[in-house]
Amino acid sequence: MLELSGSDDAEALADNGEAPRVYGFAGTPQLHRANRNYLTFFANRRWIQDRSLAHAVAEAYHTLLPVGRHPVA
């Protein structure tokens, strides 16, 4: 498993000399669902399933959503 320790490592991974960019869409805390089916991730324009990404999004919202509800992102 690869662990990044800072911006120098991130820049070293980029093939064009620029730091990698991460972007996406996330719903407001008022937009939530009863299951995790509304967490969708793409990497290099391909749909992926990754539990660690889903967990990271859930943790970001955990104090903002009612118990048993999940974010839309």
N, C-alpha and C positions, 0 to 999 in steps of 0.2 A: 504494500500500500504506500502511495506517495503522499508525503505530508509537506505542505508549503509553509515556510516560516516567515514569509514577508513578500514585499513587492519585488525584491530582486529575483526571488524564485519564480514569481508569476511572470515577470518579464522574460526570464530564461525559457519559459515554456512557449512563449509566443513565437510563431514562425516568421513574423514580419517586423519584429522589433518593437511592436506596440504591446502594451499590457492587455491581457484578455478582457473582454467585456461580457458582462452578464446583465441581461435585462428581461423584463417580463411584466405581467399584469397580475395584480392582486386586488381582490375585492375589499371593500370596507368591512369593518367588523359587523355591520348591520346585515351584510350579505353572507349567510351561512347555511349549511346543509346538514342533514342528519347522517350522511356518510362521507367517506373520503373520495368518492368517485369524481368529484369536481376539482381535484388536484391533478393538473396535467403538466408534464414537463417535456421540453424538446431540447435536444443538443445537436447542433449542426443540422437543423431542420428535420431531425428525425425524432419521432415520439419515443420516449424512454419511460420506464418505470424504475424508480429508485426509492427505496424505503428511507434512506438517509436524507434525501431531499424533502420527501414528504414529512418526515419527522422535524426537519429544520423549519419548514413553513408552519407546521402545527405548533411548535414551540414559540414561534414569533407571535402567534395569535392567542396562546393559551390563557392569558389573563384577560383577554378582551371578549371572548366568546362564552356563551352559556355552557354549562356542563353537558357533554354529549353532542355538541355541535362542532362542525368542522368548517374551515375557511374555503373559499373559492379562489383559486389561483391558477 
